[in-house]
């Protein structure tokens, strides 16, 4: 399932206005997004989500201070780059693959 929604959500993290990139994600996913987005020149903020009980798993919210950033638009306009300079695809963003083949779909013909 894709993490891209197309909706532009914004709010506050650490008393700064942010565009939310993803909410309710694992530490590993938050670290991946932070690394990728910082490499692309964004100021990234990560906040630990509040737990209902102490036994609940820990989740995180990732945001960027660029109020017009929308991951869906940036990915499909091919404006994000991997750490080694390749263009980010939807499957790379979703961590389904480390490949960044330019096609968004494969022809089975």
N, C-alpha and C positions, 0 to 999 in steps of 0.2 A: 504494500500500500504506500502511495506517495505521501510525503510530508508536505508537499506544496498545496496550498489552498487557493491562492489567488487573492485572498482578502488581505487588505492592508490594515493591520491592527497596531495600535500604538497606545502608549501609557507611560508609566514611570518605573524605573529601576534605580535604586540607590539615589533617589531624589533627582534623577536626570530624565528628561523626556527621551523616549526611545521608540523605535519601530520594533515590535516584537518579531523575532525570526521564528522561534519555536518555543512552545511551553510544554511542561510536563515530560521532559526528556531525561535520559540517563546522563551521568557524568561523562561517559565516553563520547556520547553524541555531542554534548555541550563543548567538550574539548576539541572535537573534530571541527565543529562549526566555528569556534573561536579562532582556531588556527587558520582555517580557510578564509574567513572574513577579514582577519587582521592582515593576512597576506594581500588582500585586495584593497587595503587602505581604510577599512572601517574601524571606528572605535567600538569595541565590543564590551558589553556588560553581561555578567552572568549572576543570577540570583538563585539561591536555594528556595524552592517552593515550600510553603508552610505545610506541615504534617498535621493530620487530624489526630493521630495517636503517635506515640513514640516508636511503636513497632512498625509503622508504615514505611515503605521504601522511600528513599530520598530522590526527588526529582528536581530538575532545574529549568529555569527560563532564560533564554538567550535573547538579547536585544542589541540593536546598534543605534548610535546617536544620530545617524542620517535619517531624518524624518520622511524622506521620499523613497527610501530603499524598499523594494518589494522583491523578495527572492524569486518569485515566479517570473516576473518581467526580466530580471537580470539573467536568469538561467536561459530563458528562451531567446533572449536577445544576444546570448553568448558573450556576456560582459564580465563574467567571473572566470578566474584562472586558478588552476591547481598550483601547488607549491613549485612544481617543475615546469610551469608555463603552458600547460595544455588547457583548453577551454572546458569548463565544467558543464557536464550534461546532467539531465534529471536523474539518471541512474547513479551517477557519481555522487551527486548531492544527497541522494537517499541512501548512500553507502551500500548499494546493491552490487557494485562493481568498482574496480579501480581503473577500468578502461574508460576512455573518453572519445569513443568513436563519434564522429560528427552527426551521424544519423540519429533521429529520435525513434525510428522504427526500422525493422528489417523486412525487406521484401522476401517472401517465401516462394516467389515464382521460379 
